[in-house]
Amino acid sequence: MGYYTAKVQLEDDSSGKLKKITEMYLVEAMSVTEAESKVVKDFGTTTFDYEVKAVSASKIIKIIE
């Protein structure tokens, strides 16, 4: 397993004005494809528009809790 960063663009129109927001997520996965799939699954039940703009390998080695 490794860590991947996923860049997701969201469209927020809750204020009446369309606003595009970009957020970064850290995903634990075996490949870029699996990481993107996990992001899509996580956003699957949302009611707003989103687009996964990029997924790339992260330099993070491990997460210490």
C-alpha positions as CSV (number, residue, x, y, z in Angstrom):
1,M,0.0,0.0,0.0
2,G,1.0,3.6,-0.6
3,Y,-0.4,7.1,-0.3
4,Y,-1.8,9.2,-3.1
5,T,-3.0,12.8,-3.2
6,A,-6.2,13.4,-5.0
7,K,-7.2,16.9,-6.2
8,V,-11.0,17.3,-6.3
9,Q,-12.8,20.3,-7.7
10,L,-16.3,21.0,-6.2
11,E,-19.0,23.3,-7.4
12,D,-20.7,25.1,-4.5
13,D,-23.8,27.2,-5.3
14,S,-25.3,27.3,-1.8
15,S,-24.8,31.1,-1.6
16,G,-26.7,31.6,-4.9
17,K,-23.4,32.2,-6.8
18,L,-21.5,29.3,-8.4
19,K,-18.2,28.9,-6.8
20,K,-15.5,26.4,-7.7
21,I,-13.5,25.0,-4.7
22,T,-10.4,22.8,-5.0
23,E,-9.7,20.3,-2.1
24,M,-6.8,17.9,-1.6
25,Y,-7.3,14.4,-0.1
26,L,-4.8,11.8,1.0
27,V,-5.8,8.3,0.0
28,E,-4.3,5.0,1.0
29,A,-4.3,2.6,-2.0
30,M,-2.4,0.2,-4.2
31,S,-2.5,2.3,-7.4
32,V,-3.6,5.6,-8.8
33,T,-6.7,3.8,-10.3
34,E,-7.7,2.4,-6.9
35,A,-7.1,5.8,-5.2
36,E,-9.4,7.5,-7.8
37,S,-12.0,4.8,-7.3
38,K,-12.0,5.3,-3.5
39,V,-12.5,9.1,-4.0
40,V,-15.4,8.5,-6.4
41,K,-17.0,6.0,-4.0
42,D,-16.6,8.5,-1.1
43,F,-18.3,11.3,-3.0
44,G,-20.9,8.9,-4.5
45,T,-23.8,10.0,-2.2
46,T,-23.2,13.8,-2.5
47,T,-25.7,16.1,-4.1
48,F,-23.2,18.6,-5.6
49,D,-21.1,18.4,-8.7
50,Y,-17.4,17.3,-8.3
51,E,-14.6,16.3,-10.6
52,V,-11.4,14.4,-9.7
53,K,-8.8,16.6,-11.4
54,A,-5.6,14.7,-10.6
55,V,-4.3,11.7,-8.6
56,S,-0.6,11.3,-7.9
57,A,1.8,9.4,-5.7
58,S,2.6,11.1,-2.4
59,K,6.0,11.3,-0.8
60,I,4.4,10.4,2.6
61,I,5.8,7.2,3.9
62,K,3.5,6.5,6.8
63,I,0.9,8.1,9.0
64,I,1.8,8.0,12.7
65,E,-1.3,8.1,15.0
